[in-house]
Amino acid sequence: MSDTTAPLPATMRGVYLPGNSTAEVRKLPVPVPGPGQVLLRVGAAGICGSDIGYIYREHKSHRGVDGPAYRGVVAGHEPSGTVVSTGPGVRRYRTGDRVVVYHIAGCGLCDNCARGYQISCTDPSRAAYGWQRDGGAADYLLADEHTLVPLPDELSYVDGALIACGFGTAYEGIRRIGVNGDDDLLVVGLGPVGLAAAMTGRGRGARRVIGVEVSPERRAWADGLDVFDATVAPEEAADTVAALTGGRGASTAIDCSGTRPGRSTAIGHIAEWGRISLVGEGGTLETEVSDALLHKQVTLYASWVTSVPVMAELARNLVRWGVRPERIVSDRFGLAGAAEAFGLAAGAARGKVVLEPGLDAER
């Protein structure tokens, strides 16, 4: 537990991503919370695939965004931590509270924000932590109160960091297709989001969970989680799905690969009246329609991250299910190891890579 009574330092460390496959740790002032804001001591911050694809290797833009999406701020949109000070008007959170940060601060007034889906806010004031405003790859983080979710005592800061993006994204996709005890679940792409989809799908009662992944190293890591009934390469998926589902196909499937072949795998092995969730970013979707979709009465869902209320629901459910997101973490680094951490996340990481600022003090 962080000591929230200790005096705050004048400066802190923050990780910046120049866009040339490097990470730099710089010193900057510890911010002071303004109205409706809190200052967090960061407990953990995850490294997301979007950090790698859109910021670390090269500063890219999302479609419809003028200029690079990354504005040269402190990186990291997957933070959790402890409130160490509050600004005027903060009503719900107090010093010492443990929280997860929903990684987009929307306008708070549009229909999407009213539903808690600040990810879909279109107001010019919308700003994502680690993209347009300072993020969580730092010792401290300035956060808006309305972007916070309580972190249950039963969960660690690393658990919270994973809820902040990957597990929230996966859970939203699993909720959309209504995975329950009647279902077999096919998960395509066993990176961190795919692993999260399998764990939350199992938490919601899926009878069987089948994973499809190109990388043998990632399949081996997934096997060690004791979540899957089988993990296979794409070329083995047809026989395995048929054998485990009595030839029917999977009643639910979620594509976390973000690739055309991955989405084709999900569609190709779905059962009649099946439901497919698309959460993987990028790529294209190409399919024959009549036999693959129409004649099988298949429903496709697409979702982008999740909402603030659903993220809070997820945190509560993880406790109820006894599921710990940090099980998917393969590598942990202090901020001093940020360059190595991002390099590993961009290369051969088996599971999730996280930054824990407190690790530096322990070494």
C-alpha positions as a printed Julia matrix, in Angstrom:
363×3 Matrix{Float64}:
   0.0     0.0     0.0
   1.35    3.44   -0.89
   2.17    5.89    1.88
  -0.17    8.78    1.11
   0.98   10.8     4.14
   4.54   11.32    2.9
   5.3    14.78    1.45
   5.2    14.92   -2.33
   8.42   15.54   -4.23
   8.84   18.53   -6.52
   9.76   16.43   -9.55
   8.94   13.02  -10.98
   9.89   10.72  -13.83
   7.84   10.28  -16.99
   8.32    8.09  -20.06
   8.19    9.7   -23.5
   8.09    7.95  -26.89
   9.94    9.87  -29.65
   8.51    7.59  -32.36
  11.78    5.94  -33.41
  11.43    2.69  -31.42
  12.98    4.18  -28.29
  11.63    5.21  -24.88
  13.06    8.11  -22.86
  12.7     8.73  -19.13
  12.61   12.47  -18.39
  12.17   14.57  -15.26
   9.2    16.92  -14.98
   7.34   18.75  -12.2
   4.81   16.89  -10.11
   1.46   18.41  -11.17
  -1.04   20.02   -8.8
  -4.69   18.94   -9.13
  -7.16   21.57  -10.23
 -10.96   21.6    -9.89
 -12.41   18.09  -10.27
  -8.97   16.51  -10.47
  -6.9    14.14   -8.33
  -3.2    13.36   -8.2
  -2.39    9.65   -8.23
   0.77    7.87   -7.2
   0.99    5.35  -10.02
   1.05    1.73   -8.89
   1.26    0.14  -12.33
   0.87    1.02  -15.99
   0.47   -1.47  -18.81
   2.01   -1.23  -22.28
  -0.69   -1.61  -24.93
  -0.37   -2.82  -28.5
  -1.7     0.52  -29.71
   1.2     2.25  -27.9
   3.56    0.16  -30.01
   1.79    0.46  -33.36
   0.81    4.13  -33.23
   3.45    5.77  -31.01
   6.57    3.74  -30.18
   7.6     2.74  -33.7
   6.17    5.79  -35.46
   3.82    8.63  -34.64
   0.75    7.7   -36.69
  -2.76    9.06  -36.96
  -6.08    7.32  -36.62
  -8.42    7.81  -39.55
 -10.14   11.17  -39.3
  -7.53   12.62  -36.91
  -5.56   15.63  -38.16
  -1.9    14.95  -37.45
  -0.4    12.25  -35.23
  -2.71   11.03  -32.49
   0.17   11.23  -29.99
   0.89   14.79  -28.84
   4.3    14.29  -27.25
   2.98   13.76  -23.73
   3.94   11.26  -21.02
   3.01    7.85  -22.42
   0.76    5.17  -20.95
  -3.02    4.82  -21.06
  -3.36    1.81  -18.74
  -2.75    3.19  -15.22
  -3.9     2.4   -11.71
  -2.76    3.9    -8.45
  -3.55    5.65   -5.18
  -5.03    9.1    -4.67
  -2.45   11.28   -2.88
  -4.12   14.69   -3.22
  -7.38   16.15   -4.5
  -8.39   19.42   -6.11
 -11.39   21.64   -5.36
 -14.79   20.1    -5.99
 -13.7    16.44   -5.88
 -16.61   14.62   -4.23
 -16.24   10.86   -4.52
 -12.56   10.05   -4.0
 -10.3    10.78   -1.04
  -6.61   10.48   -0.25
  -5.68    6.82    0.04
  -8.35    5.5    -2.35
  -7.13    2.92   -4.86
  -8.41    3.49   -8.4
  -8.26    2.45  -12.04
  -8.13    5.2   -14.66
 -10.5     5.0   -17.64
  -8.13    6.2   -20.29
 -10.2     8.84  -22.08
 -11.49   12.09  -20.61
 -14.5    13.16  -22.66
 -16.54   16.34  -22.57
 -18.99   14.83  -20.09
 -21.98   16.36  -21.88
 -22.6    14.45  -25.13
 -24.76   11.32  -25.39
 -21.77    8.97  -25.47
 -20.25   10.53  -22.35
 -23.63   10.35  -20.61
 -23.61    6.6   -21.24
 -20.05    6.35  -19.93
 -18.54    5.7   -23.37
 -16.08    8.58  -23.28
 -14.04    6.65  -25.84
 -16.65    7.72  -28.42
 -16.82   11.39  -27.41
 -16.46   13.57  -30.51
 -16.06   16.91  -28.73
 -12.74   18.69  -29.42
 -12.01   18.63  -25.68
 -11.72   14.82  -25.68
  -8.23   13.76  -24.58
  -6.8    10.3   -23.98
  -4.22    9.71  -21.29
  -0.87    8.91  -22.88
  -1.98   10.28  -26.23
  -3.18   13.88  -25.89
  -2.6    14.39  -22.15
   0.02   13.04  -19.77
  -0.43    9.34  -19.06
   0.47    6.78  -16.46
   4.03    5.74  -17.4
   5.23    8.01  -14.61
   5.57    8.27  -10.85
   2.45   10.46  -10.6
  -0.59   11.11  -12.78
  -3.06   13.98  -12.85
  -6.52   12.54  -13.51
 -10.06   13.84  -13.81
 -12.34   12.44  -11.12
 -14.98   11.34  -13.64
 -12.44    9.0   -15.31
 -11.79    6.97  -12.15
 -13.13    3.54  -11.17
 -12.68    2.04   -7.68
 -10.04   -0.7    -7.48
 -11.24   -3.41   -5.06
  -8.87   -4.32   -2.23
  -8.74   -7.9    -3.51
  -7.06   -6.75   -6.75
  -3.5    -5.5    -7.22
  -2.35   -2.35   -9.01
  -1.26   -4.58  -11.89
  -4.77   -6.06  -12.0
  -6.09   -2.5   -12.15
  -3.76   -1.48  -14.96
  -4.97   -4.41  -17.04
  -8.61   -3.54  -16.36
  -7.92   -0.02  -17.65
  -7.69   -1.15  -21.26
  -7.13   -4.76  -22.32
  -9.5    -6.49  -19.93
 -12.07   -3.73  -20.35
 -11.91   -4.08  -24.13
 -12.19   -7.86  -23.98
 -15.02   -7.8   -21.44
 -17.05   -5.38  -23.54
 -16.75   -7.72  -26.5
 -17.69  -10.75  -24.4
 -20.72   -8.91  -22.95
 -21.91   -7.88  -26.43
 -22.17  -11.51  -27.55
 -23.7   -12.59  -24.24
 -21.3   -15.42  -23.42
 -22.86  -17.72  -20.81
 -22.98  -21.3   -19.6
 -24.69  -22.51  -22.79
 -21.78  -21.37  -24.96
 -18.54  -22.6   -26.37
 -16.17  -19.66  -26.93
 -13.61  -19.42  -29.72
 -10.88  -16.81  -29.08
  -8.76  -15.83  -32.08
  -5.47  -14.09  -31.28
  -3.89  -14.87  -27.91
  -2.14  -11.63  -27.13
  -3.1    -9.84  -23.89
  -6.61   -8.94  -25.12
  -7.27  -12.49  -26.3
  -6.14  -13.89  -22.96
  -8.42  -11.4   -21.22
 -11.33  -12.48  -23.43
 -10.76  -16.11  -22.5
 -10.57  -15.36  -18.78
 -13.67  -13.16  -18.73
 -15.55  -15.58  -20.98
 -14.73  -18.38  -18.57
 -15.8   -16.15  -15.71
 -19.19  -15.69  -17.36
 -19.56  -19.47  -17.56
 -18.42  -20.54  -21.04
 -18.45  -24.37  -21.21
 -15.38  -24.62  -23.41
 -12.81  -22.04  -24.43
 -10.73  -22.7   -27.55
  -7.81  -20.47  -28.5
  -6.32  -19.95  -31.96
  -2.89  -18.33  -32.25
  -0.12  -18.27  -34.87
   2.75  -17.95  -32.39
   3.87  -21.19  -30.64
   5.35  -19.1   -27.81
   2.05  -17.37  -27.16
   0.17  -20.67  -27.31
   2.55  -22.12  -24.73
   2.05  -19.09  -22.46
  -1.72  -19.36  -22.83
  -1.64  -23.06  -21.97
  -0.02  -22.22  -18.65
  -3.03  -20.16  -17.56
  -5.34  -23.2   -17.21
  -8.13  -21.29  -18.96
  -8.31  -22.97  -22.37
  -9.62  -26.41  -23.27
  -7.32  -26.27  -26.3
  -4.96  -23.81  -28.0
  -4.11  -24.49  -31.64
  -2.51  -23.01  -34.73
  -4.99  -21.69  -37.34
  -4.51  -24.71  -39.61
  -5.58  -27.01  -36.75
  -8.66  -25.0   -35.77
 -11.21  -26.82  -37.95
 -10.56  -30.27  -36.51
 -10.26  -29.04  -32.92
 -13.43  -26.92  -32.95
 -15.39  -29.73  -34.6
 -14.15  -32.29  -32.07
 -14.93  -30.13  -29.02
 -18.33  -28.92  -30.22
 -19.72  -32.13  -31.72
 -19.32  -30.72  -35.22
 -21.61  -27.74  -34.56
 -18.98  -25.04  -34.39
 -18.54  -22.5   -31.6
 -21.69  -20.65  -30.57
 -19.62  -17.55  -29.75
 -16.34  -16.24  -31.11
 -14.23  -13.16  -30.53
 -11.48  -11.92  -32.83
  -8.66  -10.19  -30.96
  -6.09  -10.53  -33.74
  -7.06   -7.48  -35.78
  -6.19   -9.39  -38.96
  -8.11  -10.53  -42.01
  -7.1   -14.21  -41.54
  -8.05  -14.06  -37.87
 -11.5   -12.71  -38.59
 -11.94  -15.32  -41.3
 -11.1   -18.0   -38.74
 -13.77  -16.71  -36.36
 -16.39  -16.65  -39.12
 -15.33  -20.0   -40.53
 -15.85  -21.88  -37.26
 -18.99  -20.21  -35.91
 -22.11  -22.3   -35.38
 -25.59  -21.6   -36.73
 -27.16  -18.67  -34.87
 -23.7   -17.86  -33.55
 -22.5   -14.47  -32.33
 -19.13  -13.02  -33.29
 -17.39  -10.13  -31.55
 -14.74   -8.0   -33.28
 -12.42   -6.11  -30.94
  -9.01   -6.3   -32.68
  -7.9    -2.99  -34.19
  -6.76   -2.62  -37.8
  -6.84   -4.87  -40.83
  -9.81   -5.68  -43.03
 -12.83   -7.98  -43.01
 -13.47  -10.02  -46.13
 -15.94  -12.89  -46.28
 -18.37  -14.75  -48.45
 -21.75  -13.62  -47.17
 -24.52  -16.08  -48.01
 -23.16  -19.41  -46.75
 -20.85  -17.97  -44.1
 -23.27  -15.47  -42.52
 -26.8   -15.25  -43.9
 -27.67  -18.94  -44.13
 -26.18  -19.57  -40.68
 -28.09  -16.64  -39.12
 -24.85  -15.2   -37.69
 -24.73  -11.91  -35.8
 -21.62   -9.7   -35.89
 -20.82   -7.21  -33.14
 -18.06   -4.61  -33.07
 -16.98   -2.69  -29.98
 -14.32   -0.13  -29.08
 -12.91   -0.29  -25.55
 -15.76   -0.08  -23.0
 -17.59    2.36  -20.73
 -16.83    3.67  -17.25
 -19.79    1.8   -15.63
 -18.92   -1.47  -17.38
 -15.28   -1.14  -16.29
 -16.49   -0.8   -12.69
 -18.73   -3.84  -13.21
 -15.75   -5.79  -14.52
 -13.66   -4.97  -11.45
 -16.42   -6.26   -9.18
 -16.95   -9.39  -11.28
 -13.26  -10.26  -11.29
 -13.39  -10.4    -7.5
 -16.56  -12.49   -7.58
 -15.07  -14.92  -10.09
 -11.71  -15.1    -8.35
  -9.97  -14.04  -11.6
  -6.68  -12.12  -11.42
  -5.71  -10.29  -14.61
  -2.07  -10.1   -13.54
  -1.73  -13.8   -14.37
  -1.24  -12.84  -18.01
   1.76  -10.62  -17.17
   5.05  -12.11  -18.34
   7.39   -9.19  -17.64
   7.53   -6.32  -15.1
   9.86   -3.32  -15.11
  10.42   -0.18  -13.09
  10.41    3.15  -14.91
  14.2     2.95  -15.14
  13.72   -0.08  -17.39
  11.21    1.6   -19.71
  13.42    1.27  -22.79
  13.78   -2.47  -22.26
  10.09   -2.83  -21.42
   8.85   -1.14  -24.59
  11.38   -3.0   -26.7
  10.17   -6.3   -25.31
   6.5    -5.36  -25.77
   7.29   -4.48  -29.39
   9.04   -7.79  -29.98
   9.03  -11.19  -28.36
   6.94  -10.75  -25.21
   5.0   -13.92  -24.39
   2.34  -12.12  -22.35
   1.65   -8.64  -21.03
   4.44   -6.17  -20.17
   3.85   -3.68  -17.35
   5.68   -0.82  -15.67
   5.65   -0.56  -11.87
   7.37    2.62  -10.65
   7.79    1.19   -7.17
  10.07   -1.57   -8.43
  12.89    0.93   -8.84
  12.86    1.75   -5.13
  12.97   -1.95   -4.22
  16.17   -2.67   -6.16
